[in-house]
Amino acid sequence: MSAMDRGALIRALPYARRYARALTGSQAGGDEVVAQALRAVLATPGETLARDAEARTALYGAIGDQVRQSQPQPAATLAPGDDMSLLQRMLLLLTALEEQPLTAAAAACRVPPATAELELRLARDSLRTGVATRVLIIEDEPIIALDIQELVERCGHSVVGIAATEAEAVSLAEAEKPGLVLADINLGAGGDGASAVARILRHLTAPVIFVTAYPERLLTGEAVEPAFVITKPFDPTTLAVATFQAVTRGVRPV
């Protein structure tokens, strides 16, 4: 494999980590899957991957292969009260979170585009009847916070509070015990969203979605990092997919 090919794989790794973490529901599980997927891609005879898009598709596909192999029944229900298949979850994450075109998502999932289109439609229908929870929003920009609240409520969740500072976030979490935390990283003069989440998780077990304009900075694999990251600006479908996957805790390799 050429140096250029390896460079494309290296640039694709942050996105692969985001996808795998969201798919498995954890940093550790996702990063282990990425390591296995990377080994599989590097060992594939004749693989060229001269472009970044090709490298991302190859890694996404290998990640799906690894997770699929770990599931005793790949098409079965993967979480209590959830009727969304693994294929449907993968297609949702690839098209919404990873912003891949349908043809690339289909290729990564090893299915024809027509099958991907049908399964994606079914997956989006399932989002409307997904599991609801109580959400704490940590965001210092009032207009953005209200927009996020509207999107969260449109997804069927309830918002227990909006915190503009680190101290307020910790206080609200302690009082309300939310089932999901949706946090901006930069709170300006109000502190740090990641620090707020770290303090909250000392006393509360809940999934967290980080919102940031620079997701690659959180996806190095070198420290304790979030399982769920969405990129600003985001659309309603991206948030719906991320919240659904966070609340149902993804799929767990066995």
Residue pairs with C-beta under 8 A, 6 or more apart in sequence:
1 42
1 47
1 48
1 49
2 48
2 50
4 50
5 47
5 48
5 49
5 50
5 55
8 49
8 50
8 51
8 52
8 54
8 55
9 38
9 41
9 42
9 49
9 55
9 58
9 59
11 52
11 55
12 52
12 55
12 56
12 58
12 59
13 34
13 38
13 59
13 219
13 221
14 215
14 216
14 219
14 220
15 56
15 59
15 98
15 219
16 34
16 37
16 38
16 56
16 59
16 60
16 63
17 30
17 31
17 34
17 219
17 221
18 97
18 98
18 215
18 219
18 229
19 30
19 60
19 63
19 93
19 94
19 97
19 98
20 29
20 30
20 31
20 33
20 34
20 37
20 63
20 67
21 27
21 29
21 30
21 31
21 219
21 226
21 227
21 228
21 229
22 30
22 93
22 97
22 227
22 228
22 229
22 242
22 245
22 250
23 30
23 33
23 63
23 64
23 67
23 89
23 90
23 93
23 245
23 250
23 251
24 30
24 33
24 67
24 227
24 250
24 251
24 252
24 253
25 207
25 227
25 245
25 246
25 248
25 249
25 250
25 251
25 252
26 227
26 250
26 252
27 224
27 225
27 226
27 227
29 250
29 252
29 253
30 227
31 221
32 253
33 63
33 66
33 67
33 253
34 59
34 63
34 221
36 62
36 66
37 59
37 62
37 63
37 65
37 66
38 59
38 62
40 62
40 65
40 66
41 47
41 49
41 58
41 59
41 62
44 58
47 58
48 54
49 55
49 58
53 104
56 98
56 100
56 104
57 100
57 104
57 107
57 108
60 94
60 98
60 100
60 104
60 105
60 108
61 107
61 108
61 109
61 110
64 90
64 108
64 109
64 110
65 110
66 253
67 86
67 90
67 251
67 253
68 74
68 86
70 253
70 254
71 78
71 86
71 251
71 253
71 254
72 254
74 85
74 86
74 87
75 85
75 86
75 87
76 85
77 83
77 84
77 85
78 84
78 85
78 86
78 89
78 248
78 251
79 248
79 249
79 251
81 131
82 126
82 130
82 131
82 248
83 126
84 123
84 126
84 244
84 248
85 119
86 251
87 109
87 111
87 119
88 119
88 120
88 122
88 123
88 126
89 123
89 245
89 250
89 251
90 105
90 108
90 109
91 105
91 106
91 109
91 116
91 119
91 120
91 123
92 120
92 123
92 124
92 127
92 241
92 244
92 245
93 241
93 245
94 100
94 104
94 105
94 108
94 109
95 101
95 102
95 105
95 120
96 235
96 237
96 238
96 240
96 241
96 242
97 230
97 238
97 241
97 242
98 105
100 108
102 113
102 116
102 117
102 120
103 113
105 116
105 120
106 112
106 113
106 115
106 116
106 117
109 116
111 119
124 237
127 155
127 240
127 241
127 244
128 156
130 155
130 156
130 240
130 244
130 247
130 248
131 244
131 247
131 248
132 156
132 157
132 158
132 247
133 157
133 158
133 178
133 179
133 180
133 243
133 247
134 157
134 158
134 159
134 160
134 176
134 177
134 178
134 179
134 180
135 152
135 157
135 158
135 159
135 160
135 178
135 179
135 180
135 181
135 182
135 243
136 159
136 160
136 161
136 163
136 169
136 172
136 173
136 176
136 178
136 180
136 181
136 182
137 145
137 148
137 149
137 152
137 159
137 161
137 162
137 163
137 182
137 183
138 162
138 163
138 169
138 181
138 182
138 183
138 184
138 187
138 193
138 196
138 197
139 145
139 148
139 162
139 163
139 164
139 182
139 183
139 184
139 187
139 211
140 164
140 165
140 184
140 186
140 187
140 188
140 189
140 190
141 184
142 164
144 184
145 162
145 164
146 162
148 182
148 211
148 239
149 159
149 162
151 236
151 239
151 240
152 159
152 182
152 239
152 243
153 159
154 236
154 240
155 236
155 239
155 240
155 243
155 244
157 180
157 243
160 172
160 176
160 178
161 172
161 176
163 169
163 171
163 172
163 196
164 187
164 190
165 187
165 190
165 191
166 187
166 190
166 191
166 192
166 193
166 195
166 196
166 199
167 190
167 191
168 190
169 183
169 193
169 196
169 197
169 200
170 196
170 199
170 200
172 178
173 181
173 200
173 203
173 204
174 200
174 203
174 204
177 204
178 204
178 206
179 206
179 207
179 247
180 206
180 207
180 208
180 209
180 243
180 246
180 247
181 197
181 200
181 206
181 207
181 208
181 209
182 208
182 209
182 211
182 243
183 193
183 194
183 196
183 197
183 208
183 209
183 210
183 211
184 193
184 210
184 211
184 212
185 192
185 193
185 194
185 210
185 211
185 212
185 218
186 192
186 193
186 212
187 193
187 196
193 210
194 210
197 208
197 210
197 226
200 206
201 208
207 227
207 228
207 246
207 247
207 249
208 226
208 227
208 228
208 246
209 226
209 228
209 229
209 230
209 242
209 243
209 246
210 218
210 226
210 228
210 229
210 230
211 229
211 230
211 231
211 232
211 234
212 218
212 229
212 231
212 232
213 231
213 232
215 229
215 230
215 231
218 225
218 226
218 229
219 225
219 229
227 246
227 250
228 242
228 245
228 246
230 238
230 239
230 242
231 238
